[in-house]
Amino acid sequence: MIKVTNASYAPAPETQRTIHQPKGQPWPVTDPKVIYAALAGNALIAVTKFAAAAYTGSSAMLSEGIHSLVDTGNQGLLLHGLKKSKQVADERHPFGYGAELYFWSFVVAILIFAVGAGVSIYEGIQKILHPHPVSDPYIAYIVLGLAMIFEAVAWWIAYKEFARVRGTRSTFAAVRDSKDPTVFTVLFEDSAAMLGLIVALAGLLGVQYLGLEWLDGAASVAIGVILALTATLLAYETKGLLIGEGASPELLSKITAIINATPAISHLNEIRTLHRGPRDILLALSVDFVDQVKAGSVEETIYSLERTIKMEMPQVTRLFIEVQARKHHEEMLEEEKEAIAPDSK
């Protein structure tokens, strides 16, 4: 009888391909219909808003046009990120390109803040300092009404998709726990767009009925603030995904149950997971086998564990199992903590 320690197992590429996409379990993909709906809606809205801004001279309408133009570009970037994230792993990127989606989602947040919010606030300040009347506001009202209809349709599609993913969780918990930034990014953008339209409408009404021309500029600044807050929230959420977030507690519980139900394993030392994409999880396990188990049984057990985990949880695309004595693993953890701990002297 022998004890195997400090060993790891990684299946051959052929075995990985067979296990990753088992028969009868299709590969889960992100449905891009929400992004396409928002892209089409924002493109149409941007054209009408810019035309109305040029005709009426409304600063708030110009800010809304910039907002819709930025949103259109952002949806294009999200679609680009989705496409890039599906590239097959290669020698240069052995763990795949799943994180491309997180990167481009972060770029979207930066663009909303820098371009959308920045230009809107600047334009609004200029209008406050140098106010001028809005010509033919009824054209702007018609455009705002049409924009609200388009945005409402896009928002409802995004919300239905978000509600499906959310389940019974609260909105805050669903956003915090989500590993797919596309749905809540589009939902936040559409929500900010609806608020911006309401603010723009209020500004134009104030100019027409109160005679306060600076309210048009104030509405533009308010729209910029809304965009800045939206961008900050999106950047915060996508930052965590870029740094690396672990799998959900539910998935960890399933994995733990599988390990604990394996007779040849005496102890689960540690589980480490990392989301490389919404449905691309890297899993590393450290387990301690029963001392009496033979080396051949260890190999068969590891193979069986890998097949079971990947069949039941296909989002676990890469799995590495370390066989290590419990006491040795604890010693290594202590050394790791000491190595990364700040110098206390």
PEWO-V755357 format. One record per backbone hydrogen bond with DSSP energy under -1.0 kcal/mol. CO is the residue of the C=O (numbers start at 1). NH is the residue of the N-H. If there is no record, write none. Layout:
BEGIN
co=CO nh=NH
co=CO nh=NH
END
This chain:
BEGIN
co=7 nh=323
co=12 nh=16
co=13 nh=17
co=14 nh=18
co=15 nh=19
co=16 nh=20
co=17 nh=21
co=22 nh=25
co=32 nh=36
co=33 nh=37
co=34 nh=38
co=35 nh=39
co=36 nh=40
co=37 nh=41
co=38 nh=42
co=39 nh=43
co=40 nh=44
co=41 nh=45
co=42 nh=46
co=43 nh=47
co=44 nh=48
co=45 nh=49
co=46 nh=50
co=47 nh=51
co=48 nh=52
co=49 nh=53
co=50 nh=54
co=51 nh=55
co=52 nh=56
co=53 nh=57
co=56 nh=135
co=58 nh=62
co=59 nh=63
co=60 nh=64
co=61 nh=65
co=62 nh=66
co=63 nh=67
co=64 nh=68
co=65 nh=69
co=66 nh=70
co=67 nh=71
co=68 nh=72
co=69 nh=73
co=70 nh=74
co=71 nh=75
co=72 nh=76
co=73 nh=77
co=74 nh=78
co=75 nh=79
co=76 nh=80
co=77 nh=81
co=78 nh=82
co=79 nh=83
co=80 nh=84
co=81 nh=85
co=84 nh=87
co=93 nh=90
co=93 nh=96
co=97 nh=100
co=98 nh=101
co=99 nh=103
co=100 nh=104
co=101 nh=105
co=102 nh=106
co=103 nh=107
co=104 nh=108
co=105 nh=109
co=106 nh=110
co=107 nh=111
co=108 nh=112
co=109 nh=113
co=110 nh=114
co=111 nh=115
co=111 nh=116
co=112 nh=117
co=113 nh=118
co=115 nh=119
co=116 nh=120
co=117 nh=121
co=118 nh=122
co=119 nh=123
co=120 nh=124
co=121 nh=125
co=122 nh=126
co=123 nh=127
co=124 nh=128
co=125 nh=129
co=126 nh=130
co=136 nh=139
co=137 nh=141
co=138 nh=142
co=139 nh=143
co=140 nh=144
co=141 nh=145
co=142 nh=146
co=143 nh=147
co=144 nh=148
co=145 nh=149
co=146 nh=150
co=147 nh=151
co=148 nh=152
co=149 nh=153
co=150 nh=154
co=151 nh=155
co=152 nh=156
co=153 nh=157
co=154 nh=158
co=155 nh=159
co=156 nh=160
co=157 nh=161
co=158 nh=162
co=159 nh=163
co=160 nh=164
co=161 nh=165
co=162 nh=166
co=163 nh=167
co=166 nh=169
co=170 nh=174
co=171 nh=175
co=172 nh=176
co=173 nh=177
co=174 nh=178
co=181 nh=185
co=182 nh=186
co=183 nh=187
co=184 nh=188
co=185 nh=189
co=186 nh=190
co=187 nh=191
co=188 nh=192
co=189 nh=193
co=190 nh=194
co=191 nh=195
co=192 nh=196
co=193 nh=197
co=194 nh=198
co=195 nh=199
co=196 nh=200
co=197 nh=201
co=198 nh=202
co=199 nh=203
co=200 nh=204
co=201 nh=205
co=202 nh=206
co=203 nh=207
co=204 nh=208
co=205 nh=209
co=206 nh=210
co=206 nh=212
co=212 nh=215
co=213 nh=216
co=214 nh=218
co=215 nh=219
co=216 nh=220
co=217 nh=221
co=218 nh=222
co=219 nh=223
co=220 nh=224
co=221 nh=225
co=222 nh=226
co=223 nh=227
co=224 nh=228
co=225 nh=229
co=226 nh=230
co=227 nh=231
co=228 nh=232
co=229 nh=233
co=230 nh=234
co=231 nh=235
co=232 nh=236
co=233 nh=237
co=234 nh=238
co=235 nh=239
co=236 nh=240
co=237 nh=241
co=238 nh=242
co=239 nh=243
co=240 nh=244
co=245 nh=275
co=248 nh=252
co=249 nh=253
co=250 nh=254
co=251 nh=255
co=252 nh=256
co=253 nh=257
co=254 nh=258
co=255 nh=259
co=256 nh=260
co=257 nh=261
co=259 nh=262
co=262 nh=265
co=264 nh=290
co=267 nh=288
co=270 nh=286
co=272 nh=284
co=274 nh=282
co=277 nh=280
co=280 nh=276
co=280 nh=277
co=281 nh=317
co=281 nh=318
co=282 nh=274
co=283 nh=320
co=284 nh=272
co=285 nh=322
co=286 nh=269
co=286 nh=270
co=287 nh=324
co=288 nh=266
co=288 nh=267
co=290 nh=293
co=294 nh=298
co=295 nh=299
co=296 nh=300
co=297 nh=301
co=298 nh=302
co=299 nh=303
co=300 nh=304
co=301 nh=305
co=302 nh=306
co=303 nh=307
co=304 nh=308
co=305 nh=309
co=306 nh=310
co=307 nh=311
co=308 nh=312
co=309 nh=313
co=313 nh=316
co=315 nh=281
co=315 nh=317
co=318 nh=283
co=320 nh=285
co=321 nh=9
co=322 nh=287
co=323 nh=7
co=325 nh=329
co=326 nh=330
co=327 nh=331
co=328 nh=332
co=329 nh=333
co=330 nh=334
co=331 nh=335
co=332 nh=336
co=333 nh=337
co=334 nh=338
co=335 nh=339
co=336 nh=340
co=337 nh=341
END
